[in-house]
Amino acid sequence: MWRIWYLFDPRRVMVGLAVFLFSLAILIHFILLSTDRFNWLEGSSTTTSSD
């Protein structure tokens, strides 16, 4: 396993991994924000009345 770092620069791999994980997290959050159930900014559109 240690020989793989001779093929790839560890700094570039770590930066690439961080960029990939950050963009994946942003993508997941935007997908959740586009749904009615998990949109925490606008609130839930289904409100319960206390009649």
C-alpha positions as CSV (number, residue, x, y, z in Angstrom):
1,M,0.0,0.0,0.0
2,W,2.8,2.4,0.7
3,R,4.0,2.2,-2.9
4,I,0.9,3.9,-4.2
5,W,2.3,7.2,-2.8
6,Y,5.2,6.8,-5.2
7,L,2.7,7.0,-8.0
8,F,0.6,9.9,-6.7
9,D,1.6,13.0,-4.8
10,P,0.0,12.8,-1.4
11,R,-0.8,16.6,-1.2
12,R,-2.6,16.5,-4.5
13,V,-4.6,13.4,-3.5
14,M,-5.6,15.0,-0.2
15,V,-6.6,18.2,-1.8
16,G,-8.6,16.3,-4.5
17,L,-10.3,14.2,-1.8
18,A,-11.2,17.3,0.2
19,V,-12.6,19.1,-2.9
20,F,-14.6,16.0,-3.9
21,L,-16.1,15.5,-0.4
22,F,-17.0,19.2,-0.1
23,S,-18.7,19.2,-3.4
24,L,-20.5,16.0,-2.6
25,A,-21.7,17.5,0.7
26,I,-22.9,20.7,-1.0
27,L,-24.7,18.6,-3.7
28,I,-26.5,16.5,-1.0
29,H,-27.5,19.6,0.9
30,F,-29.0,21.3,-2.2
31,I,-30.8,18.1,-3.1
32,L,-32.3,18.1,0.4
33,L,-33.2,21.8,0.2
34,S,-35.1,21.1,-3.1
35,T,-37.5,18.7,-1.3
36,D,-40.5,19.8,0.7
37,R,-39.9,17.4,3.6
38,F,-36.3,18.3,4.3
39,N,-36.2,22.1,3.4
40,W,-35.2,23.6,6.7
41,L,-34.9,27.1,5.4
42,E,-38.5,27.7,4.3
43,G,-40.1,25.4,6.9
44,S,-42.5,22.7,6.4
45,S,-45.5,23.4,4.1
46,T,-47.7,20.9,6.1
47,T,-48.8,22.7,9.2
48,T,-51.1,21.2,11.8
49,S,-54.1,23.2,13.0
50,S,-55.3,23.0,16.6
51,D,-59.0,23.1,15.8
